[in-house]
């Protein structure tokens, strides 16, 4: 489970370095989703 969330986090970082808007938006959404999941799990 943690590996999946970490992978999504890396995808989010990757999205911030790329300039392809469609892929960037998709990966950024994945990043926010992963981050939200981590926050919920840590509660």
Backbone as JSON Lines, residues from 0, in Angstrom:
{"i":0,"aa":"X","n":[0.84,-1.21,0.0],"ca":[0.0,0.0,0.0],"c":[0.87,1.25,0.0]}
{"i":1,"aa":"X","n":[1.86,1.26,0.89],"ca":[2.74,2.43,0.96],"c":[3.53,2.61,-0.34]}
{"i":2,"aa":"X","n":[3.89,1.5,-0.97],"ca":[4.65,1.57,-2.22],"c":[3.83,2.26,-3.31]}
{"i":3,"aa":"X","n":[2.54,1.96,-3.34],"ca":[1.66,2.57,-4.34],"c":[1.55,4.07,-4.11]}
{"i":4,"aa":"X","n":[1.41,4.46,-2.84],"ca":[1.29,5.88,-2.52],"c":[2.59,6.61,-2.82]}
{"i":5,"aa":"X","n":[3.71,5.93,-2.55],"ca":[5.02,6.54,-2.84],"c":[5.2,6.71,-4.34]}
{"i":6,"aa":"X","n":[4.73,5.72,-5.1],"ca":[4.81,5.81,-6.55],"c":[3.98,6.98,-7.08]}
{"i":7,"aa":"X","n":[2.79,7.16,-6.49],"ca":[1.94,8.29,-6.88],"c":[2.61,9.6,-6.53]}
{"i":8,"aa":"X","n":[3.33,9.63,-5.4],"ca":[4.05,10.84,-5.0],"c":[5.14,11.16,-6.02]}
{"i":9,"aa":"X","n":[5.86,10.13,-6.48],"ca":[6.89,10.34,-7.49],"c":[6.27,10.82,-8.8]}
{"i":10,"aa":"X","n":[5.11,10.3,-9.13],"ca":[4.42,10.76,-10.33],"c":[4.06,12.23,-10.22]}
{"i":11,"aa":"X","n":[3.68,12.64,-9.01],"ca":[3.35,14.04,-8.78],"c":[4.57,14.93,-8.96]}
{"i":12,"aa":"X","n":[5.71,14.48,-8.44],"ca":[6.94,15.25,-8.62],"c":[7.33,15.31,-10.09]}
{"i":13,"aa":"X","n":[7.13,14.2,-10.8],"ca":[7.44,14.12,-12.21],"c":[6.56,15.09,-13.01]}
{"i":14,"aa":"X","n":[5.31,15.24,-12.56],"ca":[4.38,16.12,-13.26],"c":[4.8,17.59,-13.14]}
{"i":15,"aa":"X","n":[5.46,17.93,-12.04],"ca":[5.85,19.33,-11.85],"c":[7.03,19.71,-12.73]}
{"i":16,"aa":"X","n":[7.76,18.71,-13.23],"ca":[8.93,19.0,-14.05],"c":[8.59,18.96,-15.54]}
{"i":17,"aa":"X","n":[7.46,18.36,-15.89],"ca":[7.06,18.25,-17.29],"c":[6.2,19.43,-17.71]}
{"i":18,"aa":"X","n":[6.17,19.69,-19.01],"ca":[5.39,20.82,-19.51],"c":[4.22,20.38,-20.39]}
{"i":19,"aa":"X","n":[3.99,19.08,-20.46],"ca":[2.83,18.59,-21.22],"c":[1.59,18.73,-20.34]}
{"i":20,"aa":"X","n":[0.74,19.69,-20.69],"ca":[-0.35,20.09,-19.8],"c":[-1.32,18.96,-19.45]}
{"i":21,"aa":"X","n":[-1.71,18.17,-20.42],"ca":[-2.69,17.12,-20.14],"c":[-2.12,16.09,-19.17]}
{"i":22,"aa":"X","n":[-0.9,15.62,-19.46],"ca":[-0.26,14.63,-18.58],"c":[0.02,15.25,-17.22]}
{"i":23,"aa":"X","n":[0.42,16.52,-17.23],"ca":[0.72,17.21,-15.98],"c":[-0.51,17.28,-15.1]}
{"i":24,"aa":"X","n":[-1.65,17.63,-15.66],"ca":[-2.87,17.71,-14.88],"c":[-3.27,16.34,-14.33]}
{"i":25,"aa":"X","n":[-3.14,15.32,-15.16],"ca":[-3.52,13.97,-14.74],"c":[-2.64,13.49,-13.59]}
{"i":26,"aa":"X","n":[-1.32,13.67,-13.72],"ca":[-0.4,13.23,-12.68],"c":[-0.56,14.07,-11.42]}
{"i":27,"aa":"X","n":[-0.86,15.36,-11.59],"ca":[-1.06,16.22,-10.43],"c":[-2.29,15.78,-9.64]}
{"i":28,"aa":"X","n":[-3.32,15.36,-10.36],"ca":[-4.52,14.84,-9.69],"c":[-4.18,13.56,-8.93]}
{"i":29,"aa":"X","n":[-3.37,12.69,-9.54],"ca":[-2.92,11.47,-8.88],"c":[-2.14,11.81,-7.61]}
{"i":30,"aa":"X","n":[-1.3,12.85,-7.7],"ca":[-0.49,13.28,-6.56],"c":[-1.39,13.76,-5.41]}
{"i":31,"aa":"X","n":[-2.39,14.57,-5.74],"ca":[-3.3,15.07,-4.71],"c":[-4.1,13.93,-4.1]}
{"i":32,"aa":"X","n":[-4.5,12.97,-4.93],"ca":[-5.26,11.83,-4.44],"c":[-4.41,11.0,-3.48]}
{"i":33,"aa":"X","n":[-3.16,10.77,-3.85],"ca":[-2.26,10.01,-2.99],"c":[-1.98,10.73,-1.69]}
{"i":34,"aa":"X","n":[-1.79,12.05,-1.78],"ca":[-1.51,12.85,-0.59],"c":[-2.71,12.84,0.35]}
{"i":35,"aa":"X","n":[-3.91,12.97,-0.2],"ca":[-5.13,12.93,0.59],"c":[-5.28,11.58,1.28]}
{"i":36,"aa":"X","n":[-4.95,10.49,0.56],"ca":[-5.05,9.15,1.13],"c":[-4.08,8.99,2.3]}
{"i":37,"aa":"X","n":[-2.86,9.53,2.14],"ca":[-1.87,9.47,3.22],"c":[-2.36,10.22,4.45]}
{"i":38,"aa":"X","n":[-2.94,11.41,4.25],"ca":[-3.44,12.2,5.37],"c":[-4.57,11.48,6.1]}
{"i":39,"aa":"X","n":[-5.43,10.81,5.34],"ca":[-6.53,10.07,5.96],"c":[-6.0,8.88,6.76]}
{"i":40,"aa":"X","n":[-5.0,8.18,6.21],"ca":[-4.44,7.01,6.88],"c":[-3.69,7.4,8.16]}
{"i":41,"aa":"X","n":[-3.08,8.58,8.17],"ca":[-2.3,9.0,9.34],"c":[-3.18,9.51,10.48]}
{"i":42,"aa":"X","n":[-4.46,9.71,10.21],"ca":[-5.34,10.23,11.27],"c":[-5.54,9.19,12.36]}
